[in-house]
Amino acid sequence: MSYDSNNIFAKILRGEAPCVPVYEDATTLAFMDLMPQAEGHVLVLPREAAATLPELSDAAARDCIAAVSYTHLTLLTIYSV
């Protein structure tokens, strides 16, 4: 599977499609899901282009998981879960 640089997530990362960011750093972007199935549903994207998770570099995968953890803890505080 090859990476499609015109997919919706790539467009969001380039600022060509809207999002409501909740966390952002040099290697990741976390934003609210536009059609959430649950309150507080967030998507976390690595900025590194990859079609599948195993295609990410170790550093990008590590940074993405760190962003997931940080975002999760922040949302727990916000939603008092």
Secondary structure, DSSP 8 states (H G I E B T S, - for coil): ----TTSHHHHHHHTSS---EEEE-SSEEEEE-SS-SSTT-EEEEESS--SSGGGS-HHHHHHHHHHHHHHHHHHHHHHT-
